Amino acid sequence: MARADLYYEIDRHLMVDDTPSEYLDSLLKKGLLGDYPFTMLSSLERIEQSSRHHPEGNVWNHTLLVVDQAALKRDKSSNKRVLMWSALLHDLGKVPATRIRKGKITAYDHDKLGAALAADFLGFFGEDQSFIKKVAAMVRWHMQILYVVKDLPFADIRGMLAEVDLDEIALLCYCDRMGRGNMDRVRAAEEEENVRRFVEICRKAL
């Protein structure tokens, strides 16, 4: 299958499937993600994560869970296509960013690195610059929920809201937080509360 054809097939499944992960994982298992820029996606399978924060395992497993969460929330988005592609590409930056430091797996600045990689991925297929900019911005700011809720120095509410809609980034953040293994009712309720607090804090900062 030509790369452009595969891209548009992925796009179609992201927009209509209840669980796009099934199609995406089938592509990986069949070896159909071996050409650039799809290698940005297939590389996620070899990137391990902290088992404490990501019991689901590698970044590919996490990405599939996030994409399925986004599919569940797709109808709540004002730009479904931006949400779905942001969910798929949100952790591309973990490939160059992941390191083992003092025995711990880290991925510092993967949001910033990922924004550039997402733009390269979409740009390869000649996507509209407005669409590329929106997806890249969502990827760039998807970690802000952690920084804002924990009042960390990396929080930049004004910078974030200059580039993304609060409700849209909150949707992606929700999907990212929910896209983890062992997500029981208690943990799900905690993540929902984190998203609520994130939105509330951001609105007060305006």
C-alpha positions in Angstrom: 0.0 0.0 0.0 1.3 3.4 -0.9 2.2 5.6 2.0 -0.4 8.3 1.2 -3.1 5.6 0.9 -2.1 4.2 4.3 -2.2 7.6 5.8 -5.8 8.2 4.6 -6.8 4.8 5.8 -5.5 5.6 9.2 -7.3 8.9 9.1 -10.6 7.1 8.2 -10.3 4.6 11.0 -9.4 7.4 13.5 -12.6 9.2 12.6 -15.1 6.3 12.4 -13.9 3.4 14.5 -15.1 2.8 18.1 -11.7 1.3 18.9 -9.1 2.6 16.3 -6.4 0.7 18.3 -7.5 -2.6 16.7 -6.7 -1.3 13.2 -3.6 0.5 14.2 -2.2 -2.5 16.1 -2.9 -4.7 13.1 -0.8 -2.5 10.9 2.1 -2.8 13.3 1.8 -6.6 13.6 1.7 -6.9 9.8 4.8 -4.8 9.4 3.0 -2.0 7.5 4.5 0.8 9.6 8.0 0.2 8.3 8.4 3.2 6.0 9.0 6.8 7.0 7.2 8.6 8.6 5.2 5.7 9.9 8.4 4.6 11.6 7.7 7.4 14.1 4.8 5.2 15.2 6.4 1.8 15.0 9.3 3.0 17.1 7.0 3.6 20.0 6.8 -0.1 20.6 10.5 -0.3 21.7 10.2 2.7 24.1 9.6 1.5 27.7 8.0 3.6 30.4 7.9 3.7 34.2 5.8 0.8 35.4 4.6 2.9 38.2 3.0 5.5 36.0 2.4 3.3 33.0 1.6 -0.3 34.0 0.3 -0.8 30.4 4.0 -1.1 29.3 5.6 0.6 26.3 4.6 3.8 24.6 2.8 2.0 21.7 0.5 0.3 24.2 -0.2 3.6 25.9 -0.8 5.3 22.6 -3.4 2.7 21.6 -5.2 3.2 24.9 -5.2 7.0 24.5 -6.5 6.8 20.9 -9.4 4.6 22.1 -10.2 7.1 24.9 -10.2 9.9 22.3 -12.6 7.9 20.2 -15.0 7.7 23.2 -14.8 11.5 23.6 -14.7 12.3 19.9 -18.2 13.8 19.7 -17.4 16.2 22.5 -14.6 17.9 20.5 -15.1 20.9 18.3 -12.4 19.6 15.9 -12.6 15.8 16.0 -9.8 15.3 13.5 -7.4 17.4 15.4 -8.2 15.5 18.6 -7.8 12.1 17.1 -4.5 12.9 15.4 -3.2 14.6 18.5 -4.0 11.5 20.5 -2.1 9.3 18.0 0.9 11.5 17.8 1.1 13.0 21.3 4.0 10.9 22.5 6.2 10.8 19.4 8.8 12.8 21.4 9.4 10.0 23.8 11.5 8.2 21.2 14.3 10.8 21.3 13.6 12.0 24.9 13.5 8.7 26.8 16.5 8.1 29.0 17.4 6.1 32.1 18.6 8.5 34.8 19.6 7.1 38.2 17.7 3.9 37.5 14.5 5.7 36.5 13.0 6.0 33.0 12.5 9.7 32.1 11.2 11.5 29.0 11.9 15.1 29.7 10.7 17.6 27.1 9.0 14.9 25.1 6.1 17.3 24.6 8.3 19.9 22.9 10.2 17.4 20.8 6.9 15.7 19.9 5.3 18.9 18.6 8.1 19.2 16.0 7.8 15.5 15.1 4.1 15.6 14.8 4.4 18.6 12.4 7.0 16.6 10.3 4.7 13.6 10.2 1.7 15.5 9.0 3.7 17.7 6.7 5.0 14.7 4.9 1.5 14.1 3.6 1.0 17.7 2.6 -1.6 18.5 5.2 -3.0 22.0 5.5 -0.7 24.2 7.6 -3.5 25.2 9.9 -4.3 21.6 10.7 -0.6 20.9 11.3 -0.3 23.9 13.6 -3.3 22.8 15.7 -2.2 19.2 16.1 1.4 20.3 16.9 0.1 22.7 19.5 -2.0 20.1 21.2 1.0 17.8 21.4 3.2 20.6 22.7 0.9 21.4 25.6 -0.5 17.9 26.6 1.6 17.7 29.7 0.3 21.0 31.2 -2.4 19.2 33.2 0.4 17.7 35.3 2.3 20.9 35.7 -0.7 23.1 36.4 -2.4 20.8 38.9 0.8 20.1 40.8 1.8 23.8 40.6 5.2 22.9 39.0 7.5 25.6 37.5 6.9 24.2 34.0 3.3 25.4 34.0 2.6 28.0 31.4 -1.1 28.6 31.3 -1.0 31.8 29.3 1.4 30.4 26.8 -0.7 27.3 26.4 -4.0 29.2 25.9 -2.4 31.4 23.3 -2.1 28.3 21.1 -4.9 25.9 22.1 -8.5 26.0 23.2 -8.9 25.1 26.9 -11.7 22.6 26.4 -9.8 20.8 23.6 -6.5 20.5 25.4 -8.5 19.3 28.5 -10.0 16.6 26.3 -6.6 15.4 25.1 -5.2 15.6 28.7 -8.2 13.5 29.9 -7.6 10.8 27.3 -3.8 10.8 28.0 -4.4 10.3 31.7 -7.1 7.7 31.2 -5.0 5.8 28.7 -3.2 3.7 31.2 -3.3 0.1 32.5 -5.2 -0.8 35.6 -7.6 2.1 35.4 -10.2 1.2 38.0 -13.1 3.4 39.1 -11.1 5.0 41.9 -8.3 6.0 39.6 -10.7 7.1 36.9 -12.5 9.4 39.4 -9.1 10.9 40.5 -8.2 11.6 36.9 -11.6 13.2 36.2 -11.1 15.4 39.3 -7.6 16.4 38.0 -9.1 17.5 34.7 -11.8 19.5 36.5 -9.1 21.2 38.6 -6.9 21.9 35.6 -9.8 23.6 33.8 -10.8 25.6 36.9 -7.2 26.8 37.6 -6.7 27.8 33.9 -10.0 29.7 33.8 -9.1 31.6 37.0 -5.7 32.5 35.5 -7.3 34.3 32.5 
